[in-house]
Structures are given as structure tokens and as C-alpha cells.
Amino acid sequence: MNSNKQKYELIFNIIRTELNKVDPMGLCPGEFAPINEYDPETAMVVNKIKDVENYVELAKEISIVFDEMFGEKFDESSFYNCAHNILEEVNKL
């Protein structure tokens, strides 16, 4: 397997896990909704992660993704912990 593909999959799974924990739409992925419920949003965040320098910027990008995908306004501060956890895990790779 190609190492870029492996890294993408690792990052994708980190982001999926954190977005499922935050569950901004209240869908309970893995319990009441499929575990891959937020996969389109996850893929969009994977593409943005290389352009951010800190968790505040990542939280803003995540809120923009959810704003666009669900047509609602999300407070970026609600994603701070999620973004911090994502960057902490991704930086270990």
C-alpha cells in the first residue's frame, strides 16, 4: 500500500473519530446513525488540515465545512476541543 494513502487513511480515521465524538448534528454515529455518517465532512476536513497552523484555525475550518454541508451556523468554539485532539493525534504521525 502506498504510504500517502496510508497516511490519508490514518488522518481520515482520526478526524472521523473526533467528529463523531462532537456529533454536531446530534445523530449519534455508531449508535443511531452509521459510523460513517460524517464521512463527507471528514474528507473535506482532511483536505483543509494541511493549511492550518493551530487548533483555532482548524476549528474555524471545521465549522465552515458543517455550515456549508448542513446549511446551519456552527460556532467555531464548539470545535476547539475536537480540533485540538485532531492536531495532537495527526502530529504524532
CNS distance restraints for C-alpha pairs under 8 A (distance, minus, plus):
assign (resid   1 and name CA) (resid   5 and name CA) 7.11 0.50 0.50
assign (resid   1 and name CA) (resid   6 and name CA) 6.95 0.50 0.50
assign (resid   2 and name CA) (resid   6 and name CA) 6.31 0.50 0.50
assign (resid   3 and name CA) (resid   7 and name CA) 6.06 0.50 0.50
assign (resid   4 and name CA) (resid   8 and name CA) 6.10 0.50 0.50
assign (resid   5 and name CA) (resid   9 and name CA) 6.18 0.50 0.50
assign (resid   6 and name CA) (resid  10 and name CA) 6.21 0.50 0.50
assign (resid   7 and name CA) (resid  11 and name CA) 6.14 0.50 0.50
assign (resid   7 and name CA) (resid  93 and name CA) 7.88 0.50 0.50
assign (resid   8 and name CA) (resid  12 and name CA) 5.91 0.50 0.50
assign (resid   8 and name CA) (resid  46 and name CA) 7.74 0.50 0.50
assign (resid   9 and name CA) (resid  13 and name CA) 6.08 0.50 0.50
assign (resid  10 and name CA) (resid  14 and name CA) 6.28 0.50 0.50
assign (resid  11 and name CA) (resid  15 and name CA) 6.22 0.50 0.50
assign (resid  11 and name CA) (resid  46 and name CA) 6.87 0.50 0.50
assign (resid  11 and name CA) (resid  90 and name CA) 6.24 0.50 0.50
assign (resid  12 and name CA) (resid  16 and name CA) 5.98 0.50 0.50
assign (resid  12 and name CA) (resid  42 and name CA) 6.56 0.50 0.50
assign (resid  12 and name CA) (resid  43 and name CA) 6.78 0.50 0.50
assign (resid  12 and name CA) (resid  46 and name CA) 6.22 0.50 0.50
assign (resid  13 and name CA) (resid  17 and name CA) 6.02 0.50 0.50
assign (resid  14 and name CA) (resid  18 and name CA) 6.38 0.50 0.50
assign (resid  14 and name CA) (resid  86 and name CA) 6.31 0.50 0.50
assign (resid  14 and name CA) (resid  89 and name CA) 7.06 0.50 0.50
assign (resid  14 and name CA) (resid  90 and name CA) 7.40 0.50 0.50
assign (resid  15 and name CA) (resid  19 and name CA) 6.02 0.50 0.50
assign (resid  15 and name CA) (resid  42 and name CA) 6.09 0.50 0.50
assign (resid  15 and name CA) (resid  45 and name CA) 7.60 0.50 0.50
assign (resid  15 and name CA) (resid  46 and name CA) 7.39 0.50 0.50
assign (resid  15 and name CA) (resid  86 and name CA) 6.03 0.50 0.50
assign (resid  16 and name CA) (resid  20 and name CA) 6.00 0.50 0.50
assign (resid  16 and name CA) (resid  36 and name CA) 7.70 0.50 0.50
assign (resid  16 and name CA) (resid  38 and name CA) 7.01 0.50 0.50
assign (resid  16 and name CA) (resid  39 and name CA) 6.73 0.50 0.50
assign (resid  16 and name CA) (resid  42 and name CA) 5.73 0.50 0.50
assign (resid  17 and name CA) (resid  21 and name CA) 6.31 0.50 0.50
assign (resid  18 and name CA) (resid  22 and name CA) 6.32 0.50 0.50
assign (resid  18 and name CA) (resid  82 and name CA) 5.66 0.50 0.50
assign (resid  18 and name CA) (resid  85 and name CA) 7.33 0.50 0.50
assign (resid  18 and name CA) (resid  86 and name CA) 6.81 0.50 0.50
assign (resid  19 and name CA) (resid  23 and name CA) 5.83 0.50 0.50
assign (resid  19 and name CA) (resid  24 and name CA) 7.69 0.50 0.50
assign (resid  19 and name CA) (resid  38 and name CA) 7.21 0.50 0.50
assign (resid  19 and name CA) (resid  42 and name CA) 7.47 0.50 0.50
assign (resid  19 and name CA) (resid  82 and name CA) 6.97 0.50 0.50
assign (resid  20 and name CA) (resid  28 and name CA) 7.35 0.50 0.50
assign (resid  20 and name CA) (resid  29 and name CA) 6.00 0.50 0.50
assign (resid  20 and name CA) (resid  35 and name CA) 7.66 0.50 0.50
assign (resid  20 and name CA) (resid  38 and name CA) 7.20 0.50 0.50
assign (resid  22 and name CA) (resid  79 and name CA) 7.49 0.50 0.50
assign (resid  22 and name CA) (resid  82 and name CA) 6.82 0.50 0.50
assign (resid  23 and name CA) (resid  27 and name CA) 6.49 0.50 0.50
assign (resid  23 and name CA) (resid  28 and name CA) 6.49 0.50 0.50
assign (resid  23 and name CA) (resid  29 and name CA) 7.47 0.50 0.50
assign (resid  27 and name CA) (resid  32 and name CA) 6.57 0.50 0.50
assign (resid  27 and name CA) (resid  33 and name CA) 5.92 0.50 0.50
assign (resid  28 and name CA) (resid  32 and name CA) 5.33 0.50 0.50
assign (resid  28 and name CA) (resid  33 and name CA) 5.79 0.50 0.50
assign (resid  29 and name CA) (resid  33 and name CA) 4.47 0.50 0.50
assign (resid  29 and name CA) (resid  34 and name CA) 5.25 0.50 0.50
assign (resid  29 and name CA) (resid  35 and name CA) 4.67 0.50 0.50
assign (resid  29 and name CA) (resid  36 and name CA) 7.13 0.50 0.50
assign (resid  29 and name CA) (resid  37 and name CA) 6.10 0.50 0.50
assign (resid  30 and name CA) (resid  34 and name CA) 5.29 0.50 0.50
assign (resid  30 and name CA) (resid  35 and name CA) 4.32 0.50 0.50
assign (resid  31 and name CA) (resid  35 and name CA) 7.83 0.50 0.50
assign (resid  33 and name CA) (resid  37 and name CA) 6.42 0.50 0.50
assign (resid  38 and name CA) (resid  42 and name CA) 5.99 0.50 0.50
assign (resid  39 and name CA) (resid  43 and name CA) 6.08 0.50 0.50
assign (resid  40 and name CA) (resid  44 and name CA) 6.47 0.50 0.50
assign (resid  41 and name CA) (resid  45 and name CA) 6.27 0.50 0.50
assign (resid  41 and name CA) (resid  65 and name CA) 6.39 0.50 0.50
assign (resid  41 and name CA) (resid  66 and name CA) 6.98 0.50 0.50
assign (resid  41 and name CA) (resid  69 and name CA) 7.40 0.50 0.50
assign (resid  42 and name CA) (resid  46 and name CA) 6.20 0.50 0.50
assign (resid  43 and name CA) (resid  47 and name CA) 6.48 0.50 0.50
assign (resid  44 and name CA) (resid  48 and name CA) 6.56 0.50 0.50
assign (resid  44 and name CA) (resid  65 and name CA) 7.00 0.50 0.50
assign (resid  45 and name CA) (resid  49 and name CA) 6.06 0.50 0.50
assign (resid  45 and name CA) (resid  61 and name CA) 7.26 0.50 0.50
assign (resid  45 and name CA) (resid  62 and name CA) 6.30 0.50 0.50
assign (resid  45 and name CA) (resid  65 and name CA) 7.29 0.50 0.50
assign (resid  46 and name CA) (resid  50 and name CA) 7.76 0.50 0.50
assign (resid  48 and name CA) (resid  52 and name CA) 7.09 0.50 0.50
assign (resid  48 and name CA) (resid  58 and name CA) 7.89 0.50 0.50
assign (resid  48 and name CA) (resid  61 and name CA) 7.14 0.50 0.50
assign (resid  49 and name CA) (resid  58 and name CA) 6.74 0.50 0.50
assign (resid  52 and name CA) (resid  57 and name CA) 5.70 0.50 0.50
assign (resid  52 and name CA) (resid  58 and name CA) 5.86 0.50 0.50
assign (resid  53 and name CA) (resid  57 and name CA) 6.68 0.50 0.50
assign (resid  53 and name CA) (resid  58 and name CA) 7.77 0.50 0.50
assign (resid  54 and name CA) (resid  58 and name CA) 6.40 0.50 0.50
assign (resid  54 and name CA) (resid  84 and name CA) 7.92 0.50 0.50
assign (resid  54 and name CA) (resid  87 and name CA) 7.67 0.50 0.50
assign (resid  55 and name CA) (resid  59 and name CA) 5.93 0.50 0.50
assign (resid  55 and name CA) (resid  80 and name CA) 6.40 0.50 0.50
assign (resid  55 and name CA) (resid  83 and name CA) 5.04 0.50 0.50
assign (resid  55 and name CA) (resid  84 and name CA) 4.96 0.50 0.50
assign (resid  55 and name CA) (resid  87 and name CA) 6.73 0.50 0.50
assign (resid  56 and name CA) (resid  60 and name CA) 6.29 0.50 0.50
assign (resid  56 and name CA) (resid  77 and name CA) 7.93 0.50 0.50
assign (resid  56 and name CA) (resid  80 and name CA) 6.26 0.50 0.50
assign (resid  56 and name CA) (resid  83 and name CA) 7.34 0.50 0.50
assign (resid  57 and name CA) (resid  61 and name CA) 6.33 0.50 0.50
assign (resid  58 and name CA) (resid  62 and name CA) 6.13 0.50 0.50
assign (resid  58 and name CA) (resid  83 and name CA) 5.74 0.50 0.50
assign (resid  59 and name CA) (resid  63 and name CA) 6.16 0.50 0.50
assign (resid  59 and name CA) (resid  76 and name CA) 5.38 0.50 0.50
assign (resid  59 and name CA) (resid  77 and name CA) 6.87 0.50 0.50
assign (resid  59 and name CA) (resid  78 and name CA) 7.91 0.50 0.50
assign (resid  59 and name CA) (resid  79 and name CA) 4.97 0.50 0.50
assign (resid  59 and name CA) (resid  80 and name CA) 5.37 0.50 0.50
assign (resid  59 and name CA) (resid  82 and name CA) 7.57 0.50 0.50
assign (resid  59 and name CA) (resid  83 and name CA) 5.33 0.50 0.50
assign (resid  60 and name CA) (resid  64 and name CA) 6.23 0.50 0.50
assign (resid  60 and name CA) (resid  76 and name CA) 5.02 0.50 0.50
assign (resid  60 and name CA) (resid  77 and name CA) 7.90 0.50 0.50
assign (resid  60 and name CA) (resid  79 and name CA) 7.78 0.50 0.50
assign (resid  61 and name CA) (resid  65 and name CA) 6.26 0.50 0.50
assign (resid  62 and name CA) (resid  66 and name CA) 6.34 0.50 0.50
assign (resid  62 and name CA) (resid  76 and name CA) 7.41 0.50 0.50
assign (resid  62 and name CA) (resid  79 and name CA) 7.13 0.50 0.50
assign (resid  63 and name CA) (resid  67 and name CA) 5.96 0.50 0.50
assign (resid  63 and name CA) (resid  73 and name CA) 7.78 0.50 0.50
assign (resid  63 and name CA) (resid  74 and name CA) 5.48 0.50 0.50
assign (resid  63 and name CA) (resid  75 and name CA) 6.59 0.50 0.50
assign (resid  63 and name CA) (resid  76 and name CA) 5.17 0.50 0.50
assign (resid  63 and name CA) (resid  79 and name CA) 7.14 0.50 0.50
assign (resid  64 and name CA) (resid  68 and name CA) 6.14 0.50 0.50
assign (resid  64 and name CA) (resid  74 and name CA) 7.70 0.50 0.50
assign (resid  65 and name CA) (resid  69 and name CA) 6.09 0.50 0.50
assign (resid  66 and name CA) (resid  70 and name CA) 5.74 0.50 0.50
assign (resid  66 and name CA) (resid  71 and name CA) 7.56 0.50 0.50
assign (resid  66 and name CA) (resid  72 and name CA) 7.37 0.50 0.50
assign (resid  66 and name CA) (resid  73 and name CA) 7.88 0.50 0.50
assign (resid  66 and name CA) (resid  74 and name CA) 6.98 0.50 0.50
assign (resid  67 and name CA) (resid  71 and name CA) 5.22 0.50 0.50
assign (resid  67 and name CA) (resid  72 and name CA) 4.99 0.50 0.50
assign (resid  67 and name CA) (resid  73 and name CA) 5.21 0.50 0.50
assign (resid  67 and name CA) (resid  74 and name CA) 6.11 0.50 0.50
assign (resid  68 and name CA) (resid  72 and name CA) 7.47 0.50 0.50
assign (resid  74 and name CA) (resid  78 and name CA) 7.66 0.50 0.50
assign (resid  75 and name CA) (resid  79 and name CA) 7.63 0.50 0.50
assign (resid  76 and name CA) (resid  80 and name CA) 6.93 0.50 0.50
assign (resid  79 and name CA) (resid  83 and name CA) 5.92 0.50 0.50
assign (resid  80 and name CA) (resid  84 and name CA) 6.03 0.50 0.50
assign (resid  81 and name CA) (resid  85 and name CA) 6.16 0.50 0.50
assign (resid  82 and name CA) (resid  86 and name CA) 6.17 0.50 0.50
assign (resid  83 and name CA) (resid  87 and name CA) 6.19 0.50 0.50
assign (resid  84 and name CA) (resid  88 and name CA) 6.09 0.50 0.50
assign (resid  85 and name CA) (resid  89 and name CA) 6.20 0.50 0.50
assign (resid  86 and name CA) (resid  90 and name CA) 6.01 0.50 0.50
assign (resid  87 and name CA) (resid  91 and name CA) 5.86 0.50 0.50
assign (resid  88 and name CA) (resid  92 and name CA) 6.71 0.50 0.50
assign (resid  89 and name CA) (resid  93 and name CA) 7.12 0.50 0.50
